[in-house]
Amino acid sequence: MDEITQLKNQEVNYIIAYGRATFVSALIHHRLIDEFHLFINPVAIGKINIL
C-alpha cells in the first residue's frame, strides 16, 4: 500500500486500478480510493446446442 500512497501523492491526473475483490477491499480499507466506476460484465451460463 505504500507504493500506492506514493503514487497518489504525486501530481498525477488519475490512477486506474483493476483487481480482484481482495485487492480492491484493501484499497478501500486504507482509504486510497477517491472515486468508483463499476462495470458489469455479463456471463452466459448454459449449453449451446449445435445441430
ModelCIF file with pLDDT and N, C-alpha, C, O atoms, coordinates in Angstrom:
data_MODEL
#
_entry.id   MODEL 
#
_entity.id                         1 
_entity.type                       polymer 
_entity.pdbx_number_of_molecules   1 
#
_entity_poly.entity_id                      1 
_entity_poly.type                           'polypeptide(L)' 
_entity_poly.nstd_linkage                   no 
_entity_poly.nstd_monomer                   no 
_entity_poly.pdbx_seq_one_letter_code       MDEITQLKNQEVNYIIAYGRATFVSALIHHRLIDEFHLFINPVAIGKINIL 
_entity_poly.pdbx_seq_one_letter_code_can   MDEITQLKNQEVNYIIAYGRATFVSALIHHRLIDEFHLFINPVAIGKINIL 
_entity_poly.pdbx_strand_id                 A 
#
loop_
_entity_poly_seq.entity_id 
_entity_poly_seq.num 
_entity_poly_seq.mon_id 
_entity_poly_seq.hetero 
1 1  MET n 
1 2  ASP n 
1 3  GLU n 
1 4  ILE n 
1 5  THR n 
1 6  GLN n 
1 7  LEU n 
1 8  LYS n 
1 9  ASN n 
1 10 GLN n 
1 11 GLU n 
1 12 VAL n 
1 13 ASN n 
1 14 TYR n 
1 15 ILE n 
1 16 ILE n 
1 17 ALA n 
1 18 TYR n 
1 19 GLY n 
1 20 ARG n 
1 21 ALA n 
1 22 THR n 
1 23 PHE n 
1 24 VAL n 
1 25 SER n 
1 26 ALA n 
1 27 LEU n 
1 28 ILE n 
1 29 HIS n 
1 30 HIS n 
1 31 ARG n 
1 32 LEU n 
1 33 ILE n 
1 34 ASP n 
1 35 GLU n 
1 36 PHE n 
1 37 HIS n 
1 38 LEU n 
1 39 PHE n 
1 40 ILE n 
1 41 ASN n 
1 42 PRO n 
1 43 VAL n 
1 44 ALA n 
1 45 ILE n 
1 46 GLY n 
1 47 LYS n 
1 48 ILE n 
1 49 ASN n 
1 50 ILE n 
1 51 LEU n 
#
_struct_asym.id          A 
_struct_asym.entity_id   1 
#
loop_
_ma_qa_metric.id 
_ma_qa_metric.mode 
_ma_qa_metric.name 
_ma_qa_metric.software_group_id 
_ma_qa_metric.type 
1 global pLDDT . pLDDT 
2 local  pLDDT . pLDDT 
#
_ma_qa_metric_global.metric_id      1 
_ma_qa_metric_global.metric_value   79.35 
_ma_qa_metric_global.model_id       1 
_ma_qa_metric_global.ordinal_id     1 
#
loop_
_ma_qa_metric_local.label_asym_id 
_ma_qa_metric_local.label_comp_id 
_ma_qa_metric_local.label_seq_id 
_ma_qa_metric_local.metric_id 
_ma_qa_metric_local.metric_value 
_ma_qa_metric_local.model_id 
_ma_qa_metric_local.ordinal_id 
A MET 1  2 71.00 1 1  
A ASP 2  2 81.00 1 2  
A GLU 3  2 79.00 1 3  
A ILE 4  2 74.00 1 4  
A THR 5  2 76.00 1 5  
A GLN 6  2 79.00 1 6  
A LEU 7  2 78.00 1 7  
A LYS 8  2 76.00 1 8  
A ASN 9  2 78.00 1 9  
A GLN 10 2 80.00 1 10 
A GLU 11 2 74.00 1 11 
A VAL 12 2 68.00 1 12 
A ASN 13 2 70.00 1 13 
A TYR 14 2 76.00 1 14 
A ILE 15 2 76.00 1 15 
A ILE 16 2 81.00 1 16 
A ALA 17 2 79.00 1 17 
A TYR 18 2 79.00 1 18 
A GLY 19 2 78.00 1 19 
A ARG 20 2 82.00 1 20 
A ALA 21 2 83.00 1 21 
A THR 22 2 89.00 1 22 
A PHE 23 2 86.00 1 23 
A VAL 24 2 85.00 1 24 
A SER 25 2 89.00 1 25 
A ALA 26 2 88.00 1 26 
A LEU 27 2 86.00 1 27 
A ILE 28 2 88.00 1 28 
A HIS 29 2 91.00 1 29 
A HIS 30 2 86.00 1 30 
A ARG 31 2 87.00 1 31 
A LEU 32 2 82.00 1 32 
A ILE 33 2 84.00 1 33 
A ASP 34 2 83.00 1 34 
A GLU 35 2 85.00 1 35 
A PHE 36 2 84.00 1 36 
A HIS 37 2 82.00 1 37 
A LEU 38 2 79.00 1 38 
A PHE 39 2 78.00 1 39 
A ILE 40 2 78.00 1 40 
A ASN 41 2 74.00 1 41 
A PRO 42 2 79.00 1 42 
A VAL 43 2 78.00 1 43 
A ALA 44 2 72.00 1 44 
A ILE 45 2 76.00 1 45 
A GLY 46 2 74.00 1 46 
A LYS 47 2 74.00 1 47 
A ILE 48 2 72.00 1 48 
A ASN 49 2 75.00 1 49 
A ILE 50 2 76.00 1 50 
A LEU 51 2 69.00 1 51 
#
loop_
_atom_site.group_PDB 
_atom_site.id 
_atom_site.type_symbol 
_atom_site.label_atom_id 
_atom_site.label_alt_id 
_atom_site.label_comp_id 
_atom_site.label_asym_id 
_atom_site.label_entity_id 
_atom_site.label_seq_id 
_atom_site.pdbx_PDB_ins_code 
_atom_site.Cartn_x 
_atom_site.Cartn_y 
_atom_site.Cartn_z 
_atom_site.occupancy 
_atom_site.B_iso_or_equiv 
_atom_site.pdbx_formal_charge 
_atom_site.auth_seq_id 
_atom_site.auth_comp_id 
_atom_site.auth_asym_id 
_atom_site.auth_atom_id 
_atom_site.pdbx_PDB_model_num 
ATOM 1   N N  . MET A 1 1  ? 0.812   -1.197  0.000   1.00 71.00 ? 1  MET A N  1 
ATOM 2   C CA . MET A 1 1  ? 0.000   0.000   0.000   1.00 71.00 ? 1  MET A CA 1 
ATOM 3   C C  . MET A 1 1  ? 0.856   1.263   0.000   1.00 71.00 ? 1  MET A C  1 
ATOM 4   O O  . MET A 1 1  ? 0.389   2.324   -0.413  1.00 71.00 ? 1  MET A O  1 
ATOM 5   N N  . ASP A 1 2  ? 2.084   1.162   0.451   1.00 81.00 ? 2  ASP A N  1 
ATOM 6   C CA . ASP A 1 2  ? 2.962   2.336   0.471   1.00 81.00 ? 2  ASP A CA 1 
ATOM 7   C C  . ASP A 1 2  ? 3.218   2.867   -0.944  1.00 81.00 ? 2  ASP A C  1 
ATOM 8   O O  . ASP A 1 2  ? 3.287   4.077   -1.159  1.00 81.00 ? 2  ASP A O  1 
ATOM 9   N N  . GLU A 1 3  ? 3.359   1.935   -1.915  1.00 79.00 ? 3  GLU A N  1 
ATOM 10  C CA . GLU A 1 3  ? 3.598   2.348   -3.293  1.00 79.00 ? 3  GLU A CA 1 
ATOM 11  C C  . GLU A 1 3  ? 2.408   3.129   -3.843  1.00 79.00 ? 3  GLU A C  1 
ATOM 12  O O  . GLU A 1 3  ? 2.583   4.118   -4.555  1.00 79.00 ? 3  GLU A O  1 
ATOM 13  N N  . ILE A 1 4  ? 1.205   2.683   -3.510  1.00 74.00 ? 4  ILE A N  1 
ATOM 14  C CA . ILE A 1 4  ? 0.007   3.368   -3.993  1.00 74.00 ? 4  ILE A CA 1 
ATOM 15  C C  . ILE A 1 4  ? -0.116  4.738   -3.345  1.00 74.00 ? 4  ILE A C  1 
ATOM 16  O O  . ILE A 1 4  ? -0.500  5.702   -4.007  1.00 74.00 ? 4  ILE A O  1 
ATOM 17  N N  . THR A 1 5  ? 0.201   4.835   -2.068  1.00 76.00 ? 5  THR A N  1 
ATOM 18  C CA . THR A 1 5  ? 0.174   6.125   -1.382  1.00 76.00 ? 5  THR A CA 1 
ATOM 19  C C  . THR A 1 5  ? 1.165   7.083   -2.027  1.00 76.00 ? 5  THR A C  1 
ATOM 20  O O  . THR A 1 5  ? 0.857   8.264   -2.192  1.00 76.00 ? 5  THR A O  1 
ATOM 21  N N  . GLN A 1 6  ? 2.352   6.597   -2.395  1.00 79.00 ? 6  GLN A N  1 
ATOM 22  C CA . GLN A 1 6  ? 3.343   7.432   -3.066  1.00 79.00 ? 6  GLN A CA 1 
ATOM 23  C C  . GLN A 1 6  ? 2.816   7.912   -4.415  1.00 79.00 ? 6  GLN A C  1 
ATOM 24  O O  . GLN A 1 6  ? 3.006   9.075   -4.772  1.00 79.00 ? 6  GLN A O  1 
ATOM 25  N N  . LEU A 1 7  ? 2.159   7.036   -5.167  1.00 78.00 ? 7  LEU A N  1 
ATOM 26  C CA . LEU A 1 7  ? 1.582   7.434   -6.455  1.00 78.00 ? 7  LEU A CA 1 
ATOM 27  C C  . LEU A 1 7  ? 0.522   8.516   -6.270  1.00 78.00 ? 7  LEU A C  1 
ATOM 28  O O  . LEU A 1 7  ? 0.460   9.469   -7.046  1.00 78.00 ? 7  LEU A O  1 
ATOM 29  N N  . LYS A 1 8  ? -0.312  8.367   -5.242  1.00 76.00 ? 8  LYS A N  1 
ATOM 30  C CA . LYS A 1 8  ? -1.368  9.346   -5.012  1.00 76.00 ? 8  LYS A CA 1 
ATOM 31  C C  . LYS A 1 8  ? -0.799  10.705  -4.618  1.00 76.00 ? 8  LYS A C  1 
ATOM 32  O O  . LYS A 1 8  ? -1.422  11.732  -4.885  1.00 76.00 ? 8  LYS A O  1 
ATOM 33  N N  . ASN A 1 9  ? 0.368   10.726  -3.990  1.00 78.00 ? 9  ASN A N  1 
ATOM 34  C CA . ASN A 1 9  ? 0.975   11.989  -3.567  1.00 78.00 ? 9  ASN A CA 1 
ATOM 35  C C  . ASN A 1 9  ? 1.689   12.712  -4.696  1.00 78.00 ? 9  ASN A C  1 
ATOM 36  O O  . ASN A 1 9  ? 2.093   13.863  -4.532  1.00 78.00 ? 9  ASN A O  1 
ATOM 37  N N  . GLN A 1 10 ? 1.853   12.056  -5.844  1.00 80.00 ? 10 GLN A N  1 
ATOM 38  C CA . GLN A 1 10 ? 2.469   12.697  -6.999  1.00 80.00 ? 10 GLN A CA 1 
ATOM 39  C C  . GLN A 1 10 ? 1.424   13.510  -7.741  1.00 80.00 ? 10 GLN A C  1 
ATOM 40  O O  . GLN A 1 10 ? 0.225   13.370  -7.500  1.00 80.00 ? 10 GLN A O  1 
ATOM 41  N N  . GLU A 1 11 ? 1.887   14.352  -8.637  1.00 74.00 ? 11 GLU A N  1 
ATOM 42  C CA . GLU A 1 11 ? 0.969   15.152  -9.440  1.00 74.00 ? 11 GLU A CA 1 
ATOM 43  C C  . GLU A 1 11 ? 0.513   14.338  -10.644 1.00 74.00 ? 11 GLU A C  1 
ATOM 44  O O  . GLU A 1 11 ? 0.967   14.547  -11.769 1.00 74.00 ? 11 GLU A O  1 
ATOM 45  N N  . VAL A 1 12 ? -0.387  13.416  -10.382 1.00 68.00 ? 12 VAL A N  1 
ATOM 46  C CA . VAL A 1 12 ? -0.924  12.530  -11.408 1.00 68.00 ? 12 VAL A CA 1 
ATOM 47  C C  . VAL A 1 12 ? -2.395  12.864  -11.575 1.00 68.00 ? 12 VAL A C  1 
ATOM 48  O O  . VAL A 1 12 ? -3.101  13.081  -10.590 1.00 68.00 ? 12 VAL A O  1 
ATOM 49  N N  . ASN A 1 13 ? -2.865  12.906  -12.826 1.00 70.00 ? 13 ASN A N  1 
ATOM 50  C CA . ASN A 1 13 ? -4.273  13.212  -13.057 1.00 70.00 ? 13 ASN A CA 1 
ATOM 51  C C  . ASN A 1 13 ? -5.196  12.118  -12.532 1.00 70.00 ? 13 ASN A C  1 
ATOM 52  O O  . ASN A 1 13 ? -6.214  12.410  -11.904 1.00 70.00 ? 13 ASN A O  1 
ATOM 53  N N  . TYR A 1 14 ? -4.849  10.877  -12.782 1.00 76.00 ? 14 TYR A N  1 
ATOM 54  C CA . TYR A 1 14 ? -5.683  9.784   -12.320 1.00 76.00 ? 14 TYR A CA 1 
ATOM 55  C C  . TYR A 1 14 ? -4.878  8.494   -12.285 1.00 76.00 ? 14 TYR A C  1 
ATOM 56  O O  . TYR A 1 14 ? -3.868  8.358   -12.977 1.00 76.00 ? 14 TYR A O  1 
ATOM 57  N N  . ILE A 1 15 ? -5.330  7.567   -11.486 1.00 76.00 ? 15 ILE A N  1 
ATOM 58  C CA . ILE A 1 15 ? -4.755  6.229   -11.406 1.00 76.00 ? 15 ILE A CA 1 
ATOM 59  C C  . ILE A 1 15 ? -5.916  5.258   -11.552 1.00 76.00 ? 15 ILE A C  1 
ATOM 60  O O  . ILE A 1 15 ? -6.941  5.409   -10.888 1.00 76.00 ? 15 ILE A O  1 
ATOM 61  N N  . ILE A 1 16 ? -5.762  4.270   -12.411 1.00 81.00 ? 16 ILE A N  1 
ATOM 62  C CA . ILE A 1 16 ? -6.787  3.252   -12.593 1.00 81.00 ? 16 ILE A CA 1 
ATOM 63  C C  . ILE A 1 16 ? -6.255  1.942   -12.026 1.00 81.00 ? 16 ILE A C  1 
ATOM 64  O O  . ILE A 1 16 ? -5.141  1.522   -12.339 1.00 81.00 ? 16 ILE A O  1 
ATOM 65  N N  . ALA A 1 17 ? -7.061  1.310   -11.195 1.00 79.00 ? 17 ALA A N  1 
ATOM 66  C CA . ALA A 1 17 ? -6.672  0.030   -10.605 1.00 79.00 ? 17 ALA A CA 1 
ATOM 67  C C  . ALA A 1 17 ? -7.727  -1.011  -10.930 1.00 79.00 ? 17 ALA A C  1 
ATOM 68  O O  . ALA A 1 17 ? -8.900  -0.841  -10.598 1.00 79.00 ? 17 ALA A O  1 
ATOM 69  N N  . TYR A 1 18 ? -7.313  -2.078  -11.572 1.00 79.00 ? 18 TYR A N  1 
ATOM 70  C CA . TYR A 1 18 ? -8.183  -3.209  -11.833 1.00 79.00 ? 18 TYR A CA 1 
ATOM 71  C C  . TYR A 1 18 ? -7.729  -4.334  -10.922 1.00 79.00 ? 18 TYR A C  1 
ATOM 72  O O  . TYR A 1 18 ? -6.531  -4.573  -10.776 1.00 79.00 ? 18 TYR A O  1 
ATOM 73  N N  . GLY A 1 19 ? -8.663  -5.014  -10.319 1.00 78.00 ? 19 GLY A N  1 
ATOM 74  C CA . GLY A 1 19 ? -8.227  -6.106  -9.463  1.00 78.00 ? 19 GLY A CA 1 
ATOM 75  C C  . GLY A 1 19 ? -9.384  -6.909  -8.901  1.00 78.00 ? 19 GLY A C  1 
ATOM 76  O O  . GLY A 1 19 ? -10.559 -6.603  -9.104  1.00 78.00 ? 19 GLY A O  1 
ATOM 77  N N  . ARG A 1 20 ? -9.001  -7.928  -8.199  1.00 82.00 ? 20 ARG A N  1 
ATOM 78  C CA . ARG A 1 20 ? -9.979  -8.800  -7.569  1.00 82.00 ? 20 ARG A CA 1 
ATOM 79  C C  . ARG A 1 20 ? -10.496 -8.173  -6.294  1.00 82.00 ? 20 ARG A C  1 
ATOM 80  O O  . ARG A 1 20 ? -10.028 -7.114  -5.876  1.00 82.00 ? 20 ARG A O  1 
ATOM 81  N N  . ALA A 1 21 ? -11.445 -8.817  -5.690  1.00 83.00 ? 21 ALA A N  1 
ATOM 82  C CA . ALA A 1 21 ? -12.115 -8.278  -4.503  1.00 83.00 ? 21 ALA A CA 1 
ATOM 83  C C  . ALA A 1 21 ? -11.146 -8.035  -3.349  1.00 83.00 ? 21 ALA A C  1 
ATOM 84  O O  . ALA A 1 21 ? -11.293 -7.047  -2.630  1.00 83.00 ? 21 ALA A O  1 
ATOM 85  N N  . THR A 1 22 ? -10.167 -8.905  -3.155  1.00 89.00 ? 22 THR A N  1 
ATOM 86  C CA . THR A 1 22 ? -9.242  -8.728  -2.037  1.00 89.00 ? 22 THR A CA 1 
ATOM 87  C C  . THR A 1 22 ? -8.372  -7.486  -2.215  1.00 89.00 ? 22 THR A C  1 
ATOM 88  O O  . THR A 1 22 ? -8.112  -6.760  -1.255  1.00 89.00 ? 22 THR A O  1 
ATOM 89  N N  . PHE A 1 23 ? -7.923  -7.244  -3.451  1.00 86.00 ? 23 PHE A N  1 
ATOM 90  C CA . PHE A 1 23 ? -7.107  -6.066  -3.735  1.00 86.00 ? 23 PHE A CA 1 
ATOM 91  C C  . PHE A 1 23 ? -7.911  -4.789  -3.536  1.00 86.00 ? 23 PHE A C  1 
ATOM 92  O O  . PHE A 1 23 ? -7.460  -3.852  -2.877  1.00 86.00 ? 23 PHE A O  1 
ATOM 93  N N  . VAL A 1 24 ? -9.102  -4.766  -4.114  1.00 85.00 ? 24 VAL A N  1 
ATOM 94  C CA . VAL A 1 24 ? -9.955  -3.586  -4.001  1.00 85.00 ? 24 VAL A CA 1 
ATOM 95  C C  . VAL A 1 24 ? -10.376 -3.355  -2.551  1.00 85.00 ? 24 VAL A C  1 
ATOM 96  O O  . VAL A 1 24 ? -10.438 -2.210  -2.101  1.00 85.00 ? 24 VAL A O  1 
ATOM 97  N N  . SER A 1 25 ? -10.662 -4.422  -1.823  1.00 89.00 ? 25 SER A N  1 
ATOM 98  C CA . SER A 1 25 ? -11.021 -4.291  -0.406  1.00 89.00 ? 25 SER A CA 1 
ATOM 99  C C  . SER A 1 25 ? -9.891  -3.658  0.394   1.00 89.00 ? 25 SER A C  1 
ATOM 100 O O  . SER A 1 25 ? -10.139 -2.842  1.281   1.00 89.00 ? 25 SER A O  1 
ATOM 101 N N  . ALA A 1 26 ? -8.660  -4.028  0.086   1.00 88.00 ? 26 ALA A N  1 
ATOM 102 C CA . ALA A 1 26 ? -7.513  -3.440  0.776   1.00 88.00 ? 26 ALA A CA 1 
ATOM 103 C C  . ALA A 1 26 ? -7.393  -1.952  0.472   1.00 88.00 ? 26 ALA A C  1 
ATOM 104 O O  . ALA A 1 26 ? -7.095  -1.156  1.363   1.00 88.00 ? 26 ALA A O  1 
ATOM 105 N N  . LEU A 1 27 ? -7.624  -1.574  -0.789  1.00 86.00 ? 27 LEU A N  1 
ATOM 106 C CA . LEU A 1 27 ? -7.580  -0.154  -1.146  1.00 86.00 ? 27 LEU A CA 1 
ATOM 107 C C  . LEU A 1 27 ? -8.660  0.625   -0.408  1.00 86.00 ? 27 LEU A C  1 
ATOM 108 O O  . LEU A 1 27 ? -8.412  1.728   0.079   1.00 86.00 ? 27 LEU A O  1 
ATOM 109 N N  . ILE A 1 28 ? -9.855  0.054   -0.325  1.00 88.00 ? 28 ILE A N  1 
ATOM 110 C CA . ILE A 1 28 ? -10.949 0.706   0.399   1.00 88.00 ? 28 ILE A CA 1 
ATOM 111 C C  . ILE A 1 28 ? -10.607 0.819   1.875   1.00 88.00 ? 28 ILE A C  1 
ATOM 112 O O  . ILE A 1 28 ? -10.817 1.869   2.482   1.00 88.00 ? 28 ILE A O  1 
ATOM 113 N N  . HIS A 1 29 ? -10.084 -0.244  2.453   1.00 91.00 ? 29 HIS A N  1 
ATOM 114 C CA . HIS A 1 29 ? -9.731  -0.252  3.877   1.00 91.00 ? 29 HIS A CA 1 
ATOM 115 C C  . HIS A 1 29 ? -8.721  0.851   4.219   1.00 91.00 ? 29 HIS A C  1 
ATOM 116 O O  . HIS A 1 29 ? -8.812  1.468   5.280   1.00 91.00 ? 29 HIS A O  1 
ATOM 117 N N  . HIS A 1 30 ? -7.779  1.093   3.336   1.00 86.00 ? 30 HIS A N  1 
ATOM 118 C CA . HIS A 1 30 ? -6.745  2.114   3.568   1.00 86.00 ? 30 HIS A CA 1 
ATOM 119 C C  . HIS A 1 30 ? -7.156  3.492   3.044   1.00 86.00 ? 30 HIS A C  1 
ATOM 120 O O  . HIS A 1 30 ? -6.348  4.420   3.023   1.00 86.00 ? 30 HIS A O  1 
ATOM 121 N N  . ARG A 1 31 ? -8.406  3.615   2.624   1.00 87.00 ? 31 ARG A N  1 
ATOM 122 C CA . ARG A 1 31 ? -8.967  4.882   2.139   1.00 87.00 ? 31 ARG A CA 1 
ATOM 123 C C  . ARG A 1 31 ? -8.141  5.481   0.988   1.00 87.00 ? 31 ARG A C  1 
ATOM 124 O O  . ARG A 1 31 ? -7.847  6.676   0.970   1.00 87.00 ? 31 ARG A O  1 
ATOM 125 N N  . LEU A 1 32 ? -7.780  4.617   0.034   1.00 82.00 ? 32 LEU A N  1 
ATOM 126 C CA . LEU A 1 32 ? -6.966  5.050   -1.101  1.00 82.00 ? 32 LEU A CA 1 
ATOM 127 C C  . LEU A 1 32 ? -7.785  5.250   -2.368  1.00 82.00 ? 32 LEU A C  1 
ATOM 128 O O  . LEU A 1 32 ? -7.226  5.590   -3.410  1.00 82.00 ? 32 LEU A O  1 
ATOM 129 N N  . ILE A 1 33 ? -9.086  5.048   -2.301  1.00 84.00 ? 33 ILE A N  1 
ATOM 130 C CA . ILE A 1 33 ? -9.940  5.216   -3.480  1.00 84.00 ? 33 ILE A CA 1 
ATOM 131 C C  . ILE A 1 33 ? -10.749 6.490   -3.326  1.00 84.00 ? 33 ILE A C  1 
ATOM 132 O O  . ILE A 1 33 ? -11.440 6.691   -2.328  1.00 84.00 ? 33 ILE A O  1 
ATOM 133 N N  . ASP A 1 34 ? -10.650 7.350   -4.336  1.00 83.00 ? 34 ASP A N  1 
ATOM 134 C CA . ASP A 1 34 ? -11.389 8.612   -4.332  1.00 83.00 ? 34 ASP A CA 1 
ATOM 135 C C  . ASP A 1 34 ? -12.699 8.505   -5.108  1.00 83.00 ? 34 ASP A C  1 
ATOM 136 O O  . ASP A 1 34 ? -13.660 9.212   -4.804  1.00 83.00 ? 34 ASP A O  1 
ATOM 137 N N  . GLU A 1 35 ? -12.744 7.629   -6.104  1.00 85.00 ? 35 GLU A N  1 
ATOM 138 C CA . GLU A 1 35 ? -13.902 7.558   -6.990  1.00 85.00 ? 35 GLU A CA 1 
ATOM 139 C C  . GLU A 1 35 ? -14.047 6.130   -7.498  1.00 85.00 ? 35 GLU A C  1 
ATOM 140 O O  . GLU A 1 35 ? -13.053 5.470   -7.801  1.00 85.00 ? 35 GLU A O  1 
ATOM 141 N N  . PHE A 1 36 ? -15.280 5.656   -7.591  1.00 84.00 ? 36 PHE A N  1 
ATOM 142 C CA . PHE A 1 36 ? -15.558 4.306   -8.073  1.00 84.00 ? 36 PHE A CA 1 
ATOM 143 C C  . PHE A 1 36 ? -16.248 4.371   -9.431  1.00 84.00 ? 36 PHE A C  1 
ATOM 144 O O  . PHE A 1 36 ? -17.127 5.205   -9.649  1.00 84.00 ? 36 PHE A O  1 
ATOM 145 N N  . HIS A 1 37 ? -15.848 3.495   -10.333 1.00 82.00 ? 37 HIS A N  1 
ATOM 146 C CA . HIS A 1 37 ? -16.546 3.267   -11.601 1.00 82.00 ? 37 HIS A CA 1 
ATOM 147 C C  . HIS A 1 37 ? -16.799 1.769   -11.660 1.00 82.00 ? 37 HIS A C  1 
ATOM 148 O O  . HIS A 1 37 ? -15.856 0.985   -11.768 1.00 82.00 ? 37 HIS A O  1 
ATOM 149 N N  . LEU A 1 38 ? -18.040 1.373   -11.593 1.00 79.00 ? 38 LEU A N  1 
ATOM 150 C CA . LEU A 1 38 ? -18.373 -0.050  -11.564 1.00 79.00 ? 38 LEU A CA 1 
ATOM 151 C C  . LEU A 1 38 ? -18.771 -0.522  -12.958 1.00 79.00 ? 38 LEU A C  1 
ATOM 152 O O  . LEU A 1 38 ? -19.567 0.121   -13.641 1.00 79.00 ? 38 LEU A O  1 
ATOM 153 N N  . PHE A 1 39 ? -18.212 -1.641  -13.363 1.00 78.00 ? 39 PHE A N  1 
ATOM 154 C CA . PHE A 1 39 ? -18.516 -2.249  -14.652 1.00 78.00 ? 39 PHE A CA 1 
ATOM 155 C C  . PHE A 1 39 ? -19.118 -3.625  -14.405 1.00 78.00 ? 39 PHE A C  1 
ATOM 156 O O  . PHE A 1 39 ? -18.632 -4.384  -13.566 1.00 78.00 ? 39 PHE A O  1 
ATOM 157 N N  . ILE A 1 40 ? -20.158 -3.934  -15.125 1.00 78.00 ? 40 ILE A N  1 
ATOM 158 C CA . ILE A 1 40 ? -20.787 -5.245  -15.018 1.00 78.00 ? 40 ILE A CA 1 
ATOM 159 C C  . ILE A 1 40 ? -20.518 -5.992  -16.309 1.00 78.00 ? 40 ILE A C  1 
ATOM 160 O O  . ILE A 1 40 ? -20.856 -5.520  -17.394 1.00 78.00 ? 40 ILE A O  1 
ATOM 161 N N  . ASN A 1 41 ? -19.912 -7.155  -16.185 1.00 74.00 ? 41 ASN A N  1 
ATOM 162 C CA . ASN A 1 41 ? -19.620 -7.999  -17.335 1.00 74.00 ? 41 ASN A CA 1 
ATOM 163 C C  . ASN A 1 41 ? -20.546 -9.209  -17.293 1.00 74.00 ? 41 ASN A C  1 
ATOM 164 O O  . ASN A 1 41 ? -20.332 -10.132 -16.506 1.00 74.00 ? 41 ASN A O  1 
ATOM 165 N N  . PRO A 1 42 ? -21.571 -9.206  -18.138 1.00 79.00 ? 42 PRO A N  1 
ATOM 166 C CA . PRO A 1 42 ? -22.498 -10.346 -18.111 1.00 79.00 ? 42 PRO A CA 1 
ATOM 167 C C  . PRO A 1 42 ? -21.823 -11.621 -18.608 1.00 79.00 ? 42 PRO A C  1 
ATOM 168 O O  . PRO A 1 42 ? -20.961 -11.588 -19.485 1.00 79.00 ? 42 PRO A O  1 
ATOM 169 N N  . VAL A 1 43 ? -22.235 -12.733 -18.029 1.00 78.00 ? 43 VAL A N  1 
ATOM 170 C CA . VAL A 1 43 ? -21.700 -14.026 -18.397 1.00 78.00 ? 43 VAL A CA 1 
ATOM 171 C C  . VAL A 1 43 ? -22.869 -14.921 -18.769 1.00 78.00 ? 43 VAL A C  1 
ATOM 172 O O  . VAL A 1 43 ? -23.857 -14.999 -18.038 1.00 78.00 ? 43 VAL A O  1 
ATOM 173 N N  . ALA A 1 44 ? -22.758 -15.589 -19.893 1.00 72.00 ? 44 ALA A N  1 
ATOM 174 C CA . ALA A 1 44 ? -23.793 -16.533 -20.310 1.00 72.00 ? 44 ALA A CA 1 
ATOM 175 C C  . ALA A 1 44 ? -23.442 -17.900 -19.728 1.00 72.00 ? 44 ALA A C  1 
ATOM 176 O O  . ALA A 1 44 ? -22.346 -18.418 -19.940 1.00 72.00 ? 44 ALA A O  1 
ATOM 177 N N  . ILE A 1 45 ? -24.382 -18.467 -19.001 1.00 76.00 ? 45 ILE A N  1 
ATOM 178 C CA . ILE A 1 45 ? -24.185 -19.794 -18.414 1.00 76.00 ? 45 ILE A CA 1 
ATOM 179 C C  . ILE A 1 45 ? -25.186 -20.732 -19.049 1.00 76.00 ? 45 ILE A C  1 
ATOM 180 O O  . ILE A 1 45 ? -26.385 -20.455 -19.075 1.00 76.00 ? 45 ILE A O  1 
ATOM 181 N N  . GLY A 1 46 ? -24.707 -21.803 -19.544 1.00 74.00 ? 46 GLY A N  1 
ATOM 182 C CA . GLY A 1 46 ? -25.611 -22.781 -20.153 1.00 74.00 ? 46 GLY A CA 1 
ATOM 183 C C  . GLY A 1 46 ? -24.914 -23.565 -21.231 1.00 74.00 ? 46 GLY A C  1 
ATOM 184 O O  . GLY A 1 46 ? -23.687 -23.590 -21.327 1.00 74.00 ? 46 GLY A O  1 
ATOM 185 N N  . LYS A 1 47 ? -25.723 -24.199 -22.031 1.00 74.00 ? 47 LYS A N  1 
ATOM 186 C CA . LYS A 1 47 ? -25.205 -25.090 -23.045 1.00 74.00 ? 47 LYS A CA 1 
ATOM 187 C C  . LYS A 1 47 ? -25.705 -24.633 -24.414 1.00 74.00 ? 47 LYS A C  1 
ATOM 188 O O  . LYS A 1 47 ? -26.871 -24.264 -24.554 1.00 74.00 ? 47 LYS A O  1 
ATOM 189 N N  . ILE A 1 48 ? -24.849 -24.656 -25.406 1.00 72.00 ? 48 ILE A N  1 
ATOM 190 C CA . ILE A 1 48 ? -25.240 -24.295 -26.764 1.00 72.00 ? 48 ILE A CA 1 
ATOM 191 C C  . ILE A 1 48 ? -25.402 -25.591 -27.541 1.00 72.00 ? 48 ILE A C  1 
ATOM 192 O O  . ILE A 1 48 ? -24.480 -26.403 -27.623 1.00 72.00 ? 48 ILE A O  1 
ATOM 193 N N  . ASN A 1 49 ? -26.581 -25.772 -28.107 1.00 75.00 ? 49 ASN A N  1 
ATOM 194 C CA . ASN A 1 49 ? -26.846 -26.963 -28.936 1.00 75.00 ? 49 ASN A CA 1 
ATOM 195 C C  . ASN A 1 49 ? -26.658 -26.603 -30.399 1.00 75.00 ? 49 ASN A C  1 
ATOM 196 O O  . ASN A 1 49 ? -27.369 -25.756 -30.940 1.00 75.00 ? 49 ASN A O  1 
ATOM 197 N N  . ILE A 1 50 ? -25.704 -27.247 -31.027 1.00 76.00 ? 50 ILE A N  1 
ATOM 198 C CA . ILE A 1 50 ? -25.439 -27.019 -32.455 1.00 76.00 ? 50 ILE A CA 1 
ATOM 199 C C  . ILE A 1 50 ? -25.992 -28.221 -33.207 1.00 76.00 ? 50 ILE A C  1 
ATOM 200 O O  . ILE A 1 50 ? -25.640 -29.367 -32.927 1.00 76.00 ? 50 ILE A O  1 
ATOM 201 N N  . LEU A 1 51 ? -26.857 -27.937 -34.160 1.00 69.00 ? 51 LEU A N  1 
ATOM 202 C CA . LEU A 1 51 ? -27.490 -29.032 -34.923 1.00 69.00 ? 51 LEU A CA 1 
ATOM 203 C C  . LEU A 1 51 ? -26.673 -29.432 -36.106 1.00 69.00 ? 51 LEU A C  1 
ATOM 204 O O  . LEU A 1 51 ? -27.061 -30.333 -36.849 1.00 69.00 ? 51 LEU A O  1 
#
